[in-house]
């Protein structure tokens, strides 16, 4: 199965197994996203915190099949697993960002989560885009929001595209982009939506409304 090509996404769906409420519901969401129109600036990140590499690989293969190559897949996990499965990209949490780009990640689109302007500046040379937040109170976990002001600082501090994450809804997209974000990343806005494809299209429309 050839992977869908990945340009830098403007909407990143973080497909977290736990946030979806389990693997069955997670797969339902991914199958819904497999019905998206082709060509949207959307990517799906497979995330399952605490799972070993072999389990992450199994989930990534399920995601590839559910998405039917219509949406590119990014792995939140080891680059060697992403490369072995010919995924489009790899994502690192802030605590797992390497000191240098590993050989297994050089052919992948690379991204990382950051939580401060300082962290964003420190790692920007290793990645193609950054995910920053939580900007608003997240729906998938209990965490304090940092606000739009800090998002603006991060976007001004780096020369990489920034996706805003944390409590993002279509109504909040314009505020994020006004701070300099290139796009948004979401968890519960899609993973807990009755119609995941429609929820994703609404986010894309909100992002594309502001060039």
C-alpha positions as CSV (number, residue, x, y, z in Angstrom):
1,X,0.0,0.0,0.0
2,X,1.5,3.3,-1.1
3,X,1.3,6.0,1.6
4,X,-0.6,9.2,0.8
5,X,1.9,12.0,0.2
6,X,2.3,14.6,3.0
7,X,2.6,18.2,2.5
8,X,2.7,20.2,5.7
9,X,-0.9,19.8,7.1
10,X,-3.0,22.7,8.1
11,X,-5.3,20.4,10.1
12,X,-3.7,17.6,12.1
13,X,-6.0,15.0,13.6
14,X,-4.3,13.5,16.6
15,X,-5.9,10.0,16.6
16,X,-5.4,9.1,20.2
17,X,-6.7,5.7,21.1
18,X,-7.5,6.5,24.7
19,X,-9.1,9.8,23.9
20,X,-11.4,7.9,21.4
21,X,-12.5,5.6,24.2
22,X,-10.8,2.5,22.9
23,X,-9.7,0.8,19.7
24,X,-13.2,0.0,18.3
25,X,-14.3,3.7,18.5
26,X,-10.9,4.8,17.3
27,X,-11.3,2.7,14.2
28,X,-14.8,4.0,13.6
29,X,-13.4,7.5,13.5
30,X,-10.5,6.6,11.2
31,X,-12.9,4.8,8.8
32,X,-14.9,8.0,8.8
33,X,-11.8,10.0,7.9
34,X,-11.2,7.6,5.1
35,X,-14.2,9.1,3.4
36,X,-12.7,12.6,3.2
37,X,-12.4,14.2,-0.2
38,X,-8.9,13.8,-1.6
39,X,-6.5,16.7,-1.6
40,X,-7.4,18.3,1.7
41,X,-4.4,19.6,3.8
42,X,-5.1,17.1,6.5
43,X,-2.9,14.5,8.2
44,X,-3.7,11.9,10.9
45,X,-1.3,11.3,13.8
46,X,-1.5,7.9,15.4
47,X,-1.0,8.2,19.1
48,X,-1.2,5.6,21.8
49,X,0.8,6.7,24.9
50,X,2.8,4.1,26.7
51,X,2.5,1.4,24.1
52,X,5.6,-0.6,22.9
53,X,6.9,-0.1,19.4
54,X,5.3,-3.3,18.1
55,X,1.9,-2.2,19.3
56,X,2.3,1.2,17.8
57,X,3.2,-0.5,14.5
58,X,0.1,-2.6,14.7
59,X,-2.1,0.4,15.3
60,X,-0.4,2.3,12.4
61,X,-1.1,-0.5,10.0
62,X,-4.8,-0.5,11.1
63,X,-4.9,3.3,10.5
64,X,-3.4,2.9,7.0
65,X,-6.0,0.3,6.2
66,X,-8.9,2.4,7.6
67,X,-7.8,5.6,5.9
68,X,-7.4,3.7,2.6
69,X,-4.4,5.8,1.7
70,X,-6.6,8.9,1.3
71,X,-5.1,10.7,4.3
72,X,-1.4,10.6,5.2
73,X,-0.4,9.0,8.5
74,X,2.1,10.3,11.0
75,X,3.3,8.2,13.9
76,X,3.8,9.5,17.4
77,X,6.5,7.1,18.1
78,X,9.8,5.7,16.9
79,X,11.0,6.9,13.5
80,X,12.2,3.4,12.6
81,X,8.7,2.1,12.9
82,X,7.3,4.9,10.8
83,X,10.0,4.3,8.2
84,X,9.5,0.6,8.1
85,X,5.7,1.1,7.5
86,X,6.4,3.8,4.9
87,X,4.4,6.3,6.8
88,X,4.5,9.9,5.8
89,X,5.8,11.4,9.0
90,X,7.0,11.0,12.5
91,X,6.1,13.1,15.6
92,X,8.0,13.5,18.8
93,X,6.5,14.7,22.2
94,X,8.7,17.4,23.8
95,X,10.2,14.9,26.2
96,X,11.2,12.6,23.4
97,X,12.8,15.1,20.9
98,X,16.2,13.8,19.8
99,X,19.4,15.8,20.0
100,X,19.8,15.4,16.2
101,X,17.7,14.0,13.4
102,X,18.2,10.2,13.4
103,X,19.0,8.6,10.1
104,X,15.7,6.7,10.1
105,X,13.8,10.0,10.2
106,X,15.6,11.9,7.5
107,X,13.2,10.8,4.7
108,X,10.1,11.6,6.9
109,X,8.2,14.8,7.5
110,X,9.1,15.5,11.1
111,X,7.1,17.4,13.8
112,X,7.3,17.9,17.5
113,X,5.2,19.1,20.4
114,X,6.4,22.1,22.3
115,X,5.0,24.0,25.3
116,X,7.1,27.2,25.4
117,X,8.8,29.7,23.0
118,X,12.1,28.5,24.4
119,X,11.5,24.9,23.5
120,X,10.2,25.9,20.1
121,X,13.4,27.8,19.3
122,X,15.6,25.0,20.6
123,X,14.2,22.2,18.4
124,X,13.0,24.0,15.3
125,X,16.0,23.0,13.3
126,X,15.1,19.3,13.7
127,X,11.6,19.5,12.4
128,X,9.4,20.7,9.5
129,X,6.6,22.0,11.8
130,X,5.7,22.4,15.4
131,X,2.6,21.7,17.4
132,X,2.1,24.1,20.3
133,X,-0.4,24.2,23.2
134,X,-2.7,23.8,24.9
135,X,-3.9,27.2,23.7
136,X,-7.4,26.7,25.1
137,X,-8.6,24.2,27.8
138,X,-8.3,20.8,26.1
139,X,-11.2,18.5,25.8
140,X,-9.2,15.3,26.0
141,X,-7.4,15.9,29.3
142,X,-7.1,18.2,32.3
143,X,-4.4,20.7,31.6
144,X,-4.2,24.5,32.0
145,X,-4.5,26.6,28.8
146,X,-1.6,29.0,28.0
147,X,-3.7,31.3,25.9
148,X,-3.3,33.1,22.6
149,X,-0.7,35.5,23.8
150,X,1.9,32.7,24.3
151,X,0.9,31.2,20.9
152,X,1.7,34.5,19.4
153,X,5.1,34.5,21.1
154,X,5.9,31.0,19.8
155,X,4.9,31.8,16.2
156,X,7.1,35.0,16.3
157,X,10.1,33.1,17.8
158,X,10.5,30.4,15.1
159,X,10.8,30.1,11.4
160,X,8.8,26.9,11.2
161,X,5.0,26.5,10.7
162,X,3.2,26.2,14.0
163,X,-0.1,24.3,14.5
164,X,-2.1,25.3,17.6
165,X,-3.6,22.6,19.7
166,X,-5.8,22.4,22.8
167,X,-9.5,23.1,22.8
168,X,-9.5,24.1,19.2
169,X,-12.9,24.4,17.5
170,X,-13.8,25.8,14.1
171,X,-14.9,29.0,15.9
172,X,-11.5,29.4,17.4
173,X,-9.4,28.8,14.3
174,X,-9.4,32.4,13.2
175,X,-8.0,33.6,16.5
176,X,-5.2,31.0,16.3
177,X,-4.3,32.0,12.7
178,X,-4.3,35.7,13.7
179,X,-1.5,34.9,16.1
180,X,0.6,33.5,13.3
181,X,-0.3,29.8,13.4
182,X,-0.3,28.0,10.1
183,X,-3.1,25.7,11.1
184,X,-4.5,23.6,14.0
185,X,-4.2,20.2,15.6
186,X,-7.2,18.6,17.3
187,X,-8.0,15.6,19.4
188,X,-11.5,15.6,20.9
189,X,-13.0,17.9,18.2
190,X,-12.7,15.0,15.8
191,X,-12.1,11.9,17.8
192,X,-15.3,12.4,19.8
193,X,-17.4,13.8,16.9
194,X,-20.5,11.9,15.8
195,X,-19.4,12.5,12.2
196,X,-15.6,12.8,12.1
197,X,-15.3,13.6,8.4
198,X,-17.8,16.5,8.7
199,X,-16.0,17.8,11.8
200,X,-12.7,17.7,9.9
201,X,-14.0,19.5,6.9
202,X,-15.4,22.3,9.1
203,X,-11.9,22.8,10.5
204,X,-10.4,22.8,7.0
205,X,-12.9,25.3,5.9
206,X,-12.2,27.6,8.8
207,X,-8.4,27.3,8.2
208,X,-8.7,28.0,4.5
209,X,-11.0,31.0,5.1
210,X,-7.8,32.8,6.1
211,X,-4.9,32.3,3.7
